Amino acid sequence: MTTAKRIALFNAKGGCGKTTLAWNLAMGLSKRGATLLLDADPQGSLGYWADWAAEADGHALSVQSWSEQSAGQSADFAYWVIDCPPSLESAETREVLAMADWILLPVLPSPLDLWASQRSVEVISALHAGKAARNAAFVLNQVESHSALSRAAESAVQAMGLEVLPVQVARRAIYRNAAIEGKSVYQMGKRATAAVQEFEGIIEEILK
């Protein structure tokens, strides 16, 4: 029996874009195999997005709340993508982080977001203490390539004791446009080519 690869999106600092990353990451993974997108955030943003979305263009993607998933579902999916609550005290957060194969921490290139992310790193380190391997990494989100602040943020996160994915997600209007249309960037045609390449790069990193 094949065990699903479980990828959690988490940061205790809200507004870091983790739901957008979870949605697009799940759509990219669904091109490779059946994917379960789980919404563990009480706000239920992914559920609303899924209700708004058009048909998934044949992608093997199922969207459920964390409370709906059952213990036996892992065999039905190659990948789980889980959007965690932005809370360190949440029982759902700790349950997801403890069982995840990969934890991605989206972080915006701003001092406030960087400072707030340090506690998240400490919690992940504690939950994964004693494990042979800890697959957890920052994903720099909404990066402006010519911004001195973005360059400084990259150096700052590298000092926090957690891997930083070499692939960054740029600040692009296409992400907002896709959300408005209830789609992922994979469904936005040629105008989303650069955005799709960013997510393909993230997927290659976590699957290698």
Disulfide bonds with the S-S distance in Angstrom:
none
